[in-house]
Amino acid sequence: MERPASRTAPDLMDEMAARYPDRPYLADPGHRLTYGEFRAEVRRHAKGLHELGLGPGERLAILMGNRVEWLVAYFAAMTLGAEVVALNTWATAREIAYQLGHARVEFLVFEPRFRDRDLTALLEEVAGEPGLDPVPHYMVVDHGPADAVRFEELPALGAAVGDDAIDTAQRAVDPGDTACILYTSGSTALPKGVPLHHSGLIDNMWGIGERLRLTEADRLWLGVGLFWSYACVNALFALTTHGGSIVLQHHFEPGEALRLIEEERCTVFYGVPAMVRPMWEHPDRPMRDLSSLRAGTTIGTPAQVQMAVDLGVAEISNVYGLTEAYGNSCVIHANEPLERRLVSSGPPLEGCEIMIADPDTGEAQAAGEPGEIRVRGHTMKGYLGDKGRTKEVFDADGFLGTGDLGVLDEDGYLTYRGRLKEMIKTGGINVAPAEVEAVLSDHLAIDQVYVTGVPDERLDEAVAAVVVLEADAVVTEDDLMDYCRDLLAAYKIPRRYRFIASEELPLTTTGKLQRDRLAALFD
């Protein structure tokens, strides 16, 4: 596969459309577009946005599910040198109001409903939030408020705008300009705005596609929300830089996901454990032909990665990353032995460096020694409008402190061990939850297990395990403690257990486990 020469997102689309004008690029229930057709659609809508006044450095927010219009708006704005703010379709009015105000958004594209959410009513609620200046330009897909421009009418609105105006705007876009701003939550009360620039979208994602062995013949099933970096940065540009096709699922539903993969003959899978499991357990799964699946990415415990393999993704790649570093910094090569892919995220991508630092001194740790994962290379330049937080996360050598615990082996392969703040200090000794989880997850009776620390008068913190059993499995606390004695040091063995159903796990709206709520299950 020939590496793209382009350094900005709109130039990349021009290059790929010139290479593969008639190759399928996007499919959703309402559209099928080739690379050439998508580029033309983007430029027609860019003319309408230009007529409305969208220009370099201004910000356009998108609030909708996975549909072609999301990506048309994304590329149209980037073509004009504008910056796209991706809004979470499950966010509250307060959260959206904060992001719109913090990013100073002047243009917003939305759909009237997402699943059972009335987004029109939500935005009316957002407009009533105190201290928020009104967004001047609203555009709605399909139908909506009378004062909103219909997104479908943008081409007509910009009919008088010449191609030269769009070409001039596109030529002015610099590889180091911000392409998108994604909001990520963390240990602070307010979410952080993460600006990502054009060249990083291309360079980092080209490297990911190479690790996955992508080609122009590949077809991606994309059910992950486009507002997430895993989708609008990672998956999207990994496939686009390699000339592949993308099949959009408006929102994740396991039965529909299985149908799309079978009918569209998707070869590439992007999914988190909270998506893999319901697909595996769905009653339609045994009747669906998923033999087209080959490669993809996921995260999780060895058992969770194995489940993706069992689903049919034989070349699944374990990955490590964060939004501040373009989604992924390490991706294990798809042709590595499965036993290695189950546990390791592999070596850093080209242009990335990984250093394991002593959390107290900042000194580099030797191979095999755990510490904080720090990343240098393809990272954000800094948090939006927050020099203080930016200074806190970058060290003097330009490494981004992730707050994650990990270890590099002798080959430079990274293994993620959990969050530093999740370390359990029991009797004065540190215990990594991921290590204990890896041991317990091999027990035949256990479906899922999550380890946390709970208050203890004698030890300060005691190691505790939240356990989801396999169907019809029976096991006791004493059974599990006996099992651990041969595999873990005594201080690492969980002393308390909580057996629950999987639906009782505390999850975020995107299906991520809320580890900070695990301890409350023992109250």
SEFI-218722 format. One line per field, with one value per residue (C-alpha): residue number from 1; x, y, z. Coordinates in Angstrom, 3 decimals. Layout:
N
i	(NUM:...) .
x	(X:...) .
y	(Y:...) .
z	(Z:...) .
END
This chain:
523
i	(1:2:3:4:5:6:7:8:9:10:11:12:13:14:15:16:17:18:19:20:21:22:23:24:25:26:27:28:29:30:31:32:33:34:35:36:37:38:39:40:41:42:43:44:45:46:47:48:49:50:51:52:53:54:55:56:57:58:59:60:61:62:63:64:65:66:67:68:69:70:71:72:73:74:75:76:77:78:79:80:81:82:83:84:85:86:87:88:89:90:91:92:93:94:95:96:97:98:99:100:101:102:103:104:105:106:107:108:109:110:111:112:113:114:115:116:117:118:119:120:121:122:123:124:125:126:127:128:129:130:131:132:133:134:135:136:137:138:139:140:141:142:143:144:145:146:147:148:149:150:151:152:153:154:155:156:157:158:159:160:161:162:163:164:165:166:167:168:169:170:171:172:173:174:175:176:177:178:179:180:181:182:183:184:185:186:187:188:189:190:191:192:193:194:195:196:197:198:199:200:201:202:203:204:205:206:207:208:209:210:211:212:213:214:215:216:217:218:219:220:221:222:223:224:225:226:227:228:229:230:231:232:233:234:235:236:237:238:239:240:241:242:243:244:245:246:247:248:249:250:251:252:253:254:255:256:257:258:259:260:261:262:263:264:265:266:267:268:269:270:271:272:273:274:275:276:277:278:279:280:281:282:283:284:285:286:287:288:289:290:291:292:293:294:295:296:297:298:299:300:301:302:303:304:305:306:307:308:309:310:311:312:313:314:315:316:317:318:319:320:321:322:323:324:325:326:327:328:329:330:331:332:333:334:335:336:337:338:339:340:341:342:343:344:345:346:347:348:349:350:351:352:353:354:355:356:357:358:359:360:361:362:363:364:365:366:367:368:369:370:371:372:373:374:375:376:377:378:379:380:381:382:383:384:385:386:387:388:389:390:391:392:393:394:395:396:397:398:399:400:401:402:403:404:405:406:407:408:409:410:411:412:413:414:415:416:417:418:419:420:421:422:423:424:425:426:427:428:429:430:431:432:433:434:435:436:437:438:439:440:441:442:443:444:445:446:447:448:449:450:451:452:453:454:455:456:457:458:459:460:461:462:463:464:465:466:467:468:469:470:471:472:473:474:475:476:477:478:479:480:481:482:483:484:485:486:487:488:489:490:491:492:493:494:495:496:497:498:499:500:501:502:503:504:505:506:507:508:509:510:511:512:513:514:515:516:517:518:519:520:521:522:523) .
x	(0.000:1.397:1.634:-0.418:1.603:-1.075:-0.518:-4.062:-7.428:-9.002:-5.872:-6.014:-9.582:-8.545:-5.668:-7.740:-10.601:-8.100:-6.664:-9.982:-12.813:-15.231:-14.316:-17.002:-16.113:-19.160:-22.361:-25.205:-28.925:-29.578:-26.427:-23.743:-20.928:-17.729:-14.584:-15.299:-18.923:-18.050:-15.461:-18.010:-20.609:-18.103:-17.257:-20.912:-21.597:-18.378:-19.687:-22.860:-20.880:-18.596:-21.651:-22.807:-19.427:-17.526:-13.829:-10.330:-10.048:-13.799:-15.536:-18.369:-19.887:-21.579:-24.286:-25.669:-25.276:-23.106:-24.407:-22.896:-23.875:-21.567:-18.599:-19.677:-19.881:-16.527:-14.608:-16.455:-15.475:-11.870:-11.710:-12.444:-9.794:-12.411:-12.158:-14.741:-16.013:-17.412:-20.296:-21.264:-24.809:-25.368:-24.097:-26.318:-27.442:-24.978:-22.077:-22.910:-23.374:-19.939:-18.277:-20.034:-19.062:-15.530:-14.811:-16.680:-18.687:-20.511:-21.885:-23.707:-25.005:-27.429:-30.082:-33.492:-33.415:-30.787:-32.357:-34.905:-33.341:-35.024:-31.930:-33.988:-35.433:-31.990:-30.504:-33.371:-32.410:-28.766:-29.669:-31.218:-28.063:-26.797:-23.809:-23.884:-23.861:-26.250:-24.785:-25.385:-25.795:-27.804:-28.115:-30.399:-30.346:-33.773:-36.208:-36.165:-36.753:-37.909:-34.968:-32.404:-30.909:-31.548:-28.232:-29.485:-30.005:-26.382:-25.395:-28.193:-27.219:-23.662:-24.496:-22.955:-19.678:-17.019:-14.639:-11.769:-13.006:-12.976:-9.600:-8.129:-9.456:-8.134:-4.655:-4.448:-4.888:-1.556:-0.622:-0.132:-3.568:-6.227:-8.605:-10.852:-11.403:-12.496:-13.569:-12.295:-13.176:-10.650:-9.859:-10.986:-14.502:-14.656:-13.859:-10.687:-10.683:-8.104:-7.151:-5.679:-3.956:-4.211:-0.868:-1.262:-4.571:-2.751:0.632:-0.534:-3.452:-1.325:0.859:-2.188:-3.412:-0.011:-0.047:-3.528:-2.351:-5.144:-5.593:-8.008:-10.065:-10.920:-14.369:-14.773:-17.845:-18.137:-20.603:-18.451:-19.820:-18.129:-17.775:-15.146:-11.485:-11.562:-13.910:-13.508:-9.720:-8.494:-10.792:-11.814:-8.323:-6.770:-9.194:-9.131:-5.330:-5.465:-8.313:-10.749:-14.524:-16.571:-19.984:-21.701:-24.092:-26.176:-25.906:-24.671:-27.171:-25.661:-28.176:-27.926:-24.128:-24.098:-26.423:-24.300:-21.070:-22.614:-24.458:-21.727:-18.933:-16.991:-13.381:-12.343:-13.745:-13.394:-15.058:-14.682:-15.537:-18.940:-19.773:-18.051:-19.847:-23.454:-22.608:-21.217:-24.217:-26.862:-29.220:-28.640:-24.872:-24.749:-26.900:-24.786:-21.881:-19.047:-16.329:-15.441:-13.936:-10.156:-8.512:-9.343:-8.609:-9.897:-8.786:-9.294:-8.178:-6.818:-10.233:-11.951:-9.520:-10.009:-13.759:-13.163:-11.105:-13.909:-16.326:-14.230:-11.581:-8.620:-6.063:-7.365:-4.783:-4.529:-3.954:-2.964:-3.689:-5.609:-7.340:-4.431:-2.211:-4.497:-6.267:-3.472:0.274:0.917:-0.722:0.515:1.049:-1.791:0.569:2.076:1.266:-2.140:-0.730:1.248:-1.634:-3.847:-1.663:0.511:-0.232:2.996:5.715:5.130:3.888:6.248:6.729:5.825:8.068:7.057:8.895:8.035:8.722:9.015:5.844:7.751:11.064:10.214:13.284:13.056:12.389:14.322:12.656:10.237:9.786:6.304:5.701:3.761:3.368:4.630:4.247:6.184:5.702:2.159:0.432:-1.710:0.098:-1.870:-5.338:-7.661:-7.404:-5.675:-1.954:-1.981:-3.229:-0.965:2.082:1.039:0.870:4.044:7.431:10.617:11.538:8.212:6.715:2.965:2.160:-0.809:-1.580:-1.552:0.517:2.466:5.637:7.919:9.523:12.988:11.584:9.996:6.459:4.006:1.659:-0.985:-1.472:-4.253:-4.539:-1.946:-4.673:-6.321:-3.284:-4.245:-1.957:-2.579:-0.464:1.934:2.471:1.235:-0.987:-2.010:-5.667:-4.902:-2.473:-5.049:-7.778:-5.605:-5.268:-8.915:-10.214:-8.677:-10.970:-13.523:-16.446:-15.671:-17.080:-15.832:-13.819:-12.769:-10.487:-10.484:-9.407:-11.841:-11.217:-9.728:-8.863:-5.783:-4.422:-5.618:-6.955:-7.976:-7.965:-11.547:-12.993:-16.268:-17.166:-19.623:-19.987:-20.562:-24.147:-25.088:-21.605:-21.339:-18.259:-17.612:-15.251:-13.217:-12.951:-11.529:-9.096:-7.824:-7.439:-5.396:-3.017:-1.001:-0.871:-0.518:1.511:-0.534:-0.935:-2.403:-5.194:-8.627:-10.034:-13.527:-15.780:-18.988:-20.924:-23.184:-24.903:-23.193:-25.987:-25.195:-21.697:-21.287:-20.740:-20.531:-22.790:-20.055:-19.831:-16.648:-16.362:-16.506:-13.826:-14.221:-17.675:-16.584:-15.738:-19.295:-20.580:-19.105:-20.908) .
y	(0.000:3.397:5.845:9.020:12.142:14.447:16.342:17.617:15.868:17.600:16.972:13.316:13.052:14.677:12.219:9.124:10.259:10.718:7.240:5.435:7.616:4.714:2.647:2.430:4.652:5.019:3.117:3.679:2.832:5.948:6.451:4.700:6.929:6.254:8.215:10.508:11.029:11.704:14.329:16.063:15.997:17.483:20.352:21.148:21.422:23.360:26.008:26.376:26.621:29.189:31.235:31.132:32.496:29.430:30.016:29.296:28.758:28.941:25.995:23.779:21.239:17.993:16.240:13.150:9.409:7.575:8.766:10.010:13.597:13.481:12.790:15.223:18.010:16.920:17.052:20.135:22.118:20.901:21.836:25.445:25.401:25.254:23.067:20.394:19.830:16.314:16.215:13.071:12.038:10.845:14.033:16.077:19.629:20.901:19.011:20.175:23.757:23.695:22.361:24.792:27.707:26.525:25.976:29.137:27.236:29.354:26.612:23.426:20.533:18.104:15.493:15.860:12.476:9.980:6.685:7.717:11.128:14.271:16.268:19.283:19.517:18.873:21.808:24.025:23.049:23.761:27.249:27.952:27.121:30.219:32.061:30.427:32.777:31.662:29.612:31.832:29.107:25.894:23.305:20.303:17.042:15.964:18.238:20.469:23.966:26.563:28.834:26.138:25.771:22.334:20.606:19.241:22.820:23.860:23.015:25.242:27.968:27.903:27.507:30.883:30.081:29.140:26.201:28.674:29.925:26.394:25.641:28.806:27.950:24.389:25.513:27.717:24.759:23.887:20.352:21.722:23.361:21.944:19.593:18.565:19.126:16.173:16.419:13.811:13.367:12.508:13.145:16.770:18.114:19.619:17.782:18.727:19.932:18.045:19.695:17.297:18.547:17.426:15.726:13.610:12.254:10.975:9.881:8.063:6.366:5.260:3.470:1.817:0.609:-0.885:-2.827:-4.133:-5.031:-2.961:-2.724:-1.026:-4.244:-3.944:-2.966:-1.588:-2.135:1.068:0.987:3.020:6.565:9.012:11.544:9.253:9.441:5.657:6.322:9.815:9.772:6.186:3.965:6.583:7.656:4.195:3.013:6.218:6.333:2.769:3.296:1.018:1.215:2.084:0.681:2.923:1.699:4.637:3.390:0.147:-2.686:-6.180:-7.898:-5.135:-5.207:-8.911:-8.359:-5.551:-7.514:-10.479:-8.605:-6.039:-8.647:-6.462:-7.473:-5.001:-4.828:-1.922:-2.597:-2.476:-5.384:-3.851:-4.345:-7.700:-9.502:-8.696:-9.593:-12.951:-13.624:-12.488:-15.299:-14.416:-14.865:-18.628:-18.044:-15.203:-15.766:-13.665:-15.409:-12.175:-10.735:-10.695:-7.810:-5.030:-3.571:-3.911:-3.418:-5.406:-8.443:-11.515:-13.165:-10.129:-10.023:-13.767:-13.220:-10.968:-13.774:-16.239:-13.868:-14.277:-11.539:-13.922:-11.129:-8.848:-6.354:-5.259:-1.501:1.179:4.867:7.924:10.828:13.175:10.893:10.409:7.403:4.839:4.990:1.231:-1.371:-4.937:-6.307:-8.476:-11.317:-11.684:-14.972:-14.863:-15.560:-12.322:-10.293:-11.317:-9.530:-6.949:-3.751:-4.177:-1.619:2.108:3.236:5.042:8.588:7.632:7.006:5.223:5.679:3.984:6.438:6.030:7.832:9.572:10.540:10.600:8.494:5.907:2.387:-0.630:-3.255:-5.325:-2.652:-1.089:2.642:5.463:5.226:8.412:9.204:11.509:12.136:12.062:13.924:17.014:20.331:21.172:21.337:23.923:27.168:25.568:26.197:25.081:21.563:21.325:22.146:19.520:16.633:17.279:16.730:18.683:16.264:16.624:13.323:13.283:11.720:9.415:8.445:4.836:2.025:-0.195:-2.123:-2.467:-5.848:-6.473:-6.131:-2.743:-4.160:-2.434:-4.163:-1.990:-2.613:-0.180:3.382:4.648:6.121:2.684:1.088:-0.551:0.094:-2.778:-3.019:-0.492:-2.582:-1.602:-4.049:-3.519:-4.539:-5.714:-8.362:-9.880:-9.651:-11.553:-14.453:-14.621:-14.267:-17.655:-19.369:-21.425:-20.190:-16.493:-14.509:-11.050:-9.807:-6.345:-5.663:-2.594:-1.444:-1.077:0.588:-1.692:-0.721:-2.926:-2.784:0.706:-0.909:-4.492:-6.099:-6.819:-8.456:-7.793:-11.042:-11.895:-15.667:-17.739:-18.888:-21.591:-21.513:-21.909:-20.838:-19.448:-16.863:-19.647:-21.430:-18.324:-17.614:-21.186:-20.796:-17.595:-19.005:-20.938:-18.035:-14.822:-13.547:-13.593:-9.805:-9.731:-12.240:-10.576:-10.794:-9.672:-10.676:-9.288:-11.503:-9.536:-9.792:-8.095:-5.523:-4.330:-3.199:0.601:1.679:5.037:5.941:4.666:1.316:1.969:0.591:3.257:1.853:4.640:3.205:-0.395:0.110:1.338:-2.137:-3.377:-0.838) .
z	(0.000:-0.995:1.886:1.275:0.533:1.958:5.207:5.872:6.059:3.000:0.918:1.981:0.700:-2.579:-2.923:-2.153:-4.409:-7.237:-6.622:-6.109:-7.503:-7.954:-4.895:-2.157:0.779:3.038:3.592:6.026:5.741:3.649:1.609:-0.385:-1.564:-3.450:-2.639:-5.565:-4.606:-0.973:-1.929:-4.176:-1.379:1.048:-1.284:-1.996:1.718:2.316:-0.092:1.968:5.204:3.550:2.590:6.237:7.315:8.548:8.112:9.426:13.166:13.766:15.387:14.242:16.633:15.567:17.602:15.893:15.580:13.078:9.757:6.511:7.343:10.399:8.161:5.440:8.032:9.518:6.242:4.944:8.039:7.894:4.197:5.188:7.932:10.684:13.794:14.592:18.141:18.479:20.984:22.892:21.947:25.545:27.206:29.496:28.753:31.344:29.756:26.242:27.384:29.001:25.846:23.515:25.729:26.435:22.722:21.687:19.099:16.501:14.225:15.235:13.108:14.760:14.084:15.769:17.523:18.595:19.609:22.244:22.921:21.645:20.680:19.620:23.134:24.607:22.697:23.844:27.388:26.587:25.360:28.749:30.689:32.563:31.131:27.687:24.697:21.939:19.095:16.027:13.393:13.835:11.066:11.368:9.431:8.130:9.965:13.027:14.373:11.849:12.690:11.873:8.401:6.943:6.399:3.068:1.832:2.298:-1.313:-2.645:-0.180:-1.489:-5.171:-6.019:-4.232:-6.753:-6.568:-6.369:-2.980:-1.559:-3.155:-1.631:1.820:1.560:0.459:3.549:5.915:7.544:8.686:12.197:12.359:14.657:12.859:15.753:19.456:21.556:25.174:27.579:31.222:33.874:37.495:37.308:37.683:34.183:30.931:29.071:25.474:23.401:20.073:17.490:14.349:10.738:10.180:13.327:12.031:8.965:10.338:13.464:11.730:8.778:11.326:12.919:9.544:8.810:12.097:11.208:7.683:6.103:2.343:-0.024:-0.011:3.691:4.973:8.485:10.646:12.701:15.579:17.963:18.386:15.994:18.811:20.363:19.241:18.742:15.799:14.266:14.646:14.936:12.857:10.304:9.307:9.571:6.881:4.822:4.567:3.227:0.759:2.585:2.998:6.095:7.043:9.600:12.261:13.513:17.092:18.542:18.861:18.893:16.597:14.004:14.272:13.467:10.503:9.065:9.370:7.584:4.825:4.148:4.443:6.848:7.435:10.140:13.666:16.104:19.446:23.214:25.559:26.311:22.614:22.035:24.845:23.833:20.243:21.373:23.616:21.098:20.003:16.322:16.518:15.761:12.661:11.268:8.889:10.317:8.316:6.503:9.714:9.860:11.717:14.127:17.526:21.056:24.637:27.805:29.731:27.924:28.293:26.743:23.815:23.343:23.072:20.028:18.505:19.239:17.495:14.355:14.489:14.285:13.793:16.558:17.815:21.426:21.643:24.126:23.913:25.002:23.299:24.037:21.909:18.888:20.326:20.120:20.720:20.743:18.498:18.387:14.891:13.629:12.713:16.211:17.998:19.659:23.120:22.848:21.394:24.320:26.876:25.111:23.209:21.262:20.514:19.970:16.587:14.230:15.499:19.089:22.077:25.272:28.550:31.838:34.641:38.376:39.571:42.379:40.746:37.057:36.307:33.531:34.748:33.517:31.322:33.364:36.046:36.325:36.379:34.752:30.979:29.336:25.620:23.318:19.600:18.286:21.100:21.426:21.762:24.887:26.416:24.926:26.867:29.833:30.100:33.730:33.022:29.992:32.094:34.636:32.142:30.107:31.719:30.968:28.175:26.386:27.533:28.223:31.587:31.081:34.670:33.487:34.949:32.579:31.886:28.859:28.246:26.795:23.257:24.009:24.036:26.367:28.786:30.417:34.138:35.045:36.320:38.790:40.961:41.051:42.684:45.956:48.906:51.273:54.411:52.855:49.676:46.199:44.294:40.652:40.108:36.569:37.833:40.192:37.549:35.050:37.506:38.532:34.973:34.159:36.675:34.744:36.837:36.310:33.400:34.445:37.416:38.577:41.518:43.738:47.173:50.060:53.439:56.078:59.671:59.843:56.290:55.304:52.121:51.500:48.066:46.958:43.833:42.034:40.267:37.486:37.235:34.133:33.656:36.187:37.769:41.537:43.475:46.948:48.373:49.975:46.615:44.980:47.810:47.593:43.838:44.240:46.873:44.299:41.861:43.856:46.759:49.953:50.122:46.585:47.255:47.481:51.008:50.058:47.157:45.711:43.289:40.928:37.534:34.573:34.258:37.803:36.805:36.949:33.331:31.571:28.651:26.290:28.076:30.045:33.549:36.269:38.529:41.039:41.856:42.446:46.107:46.769:45.858:49.155:51.350) .
END
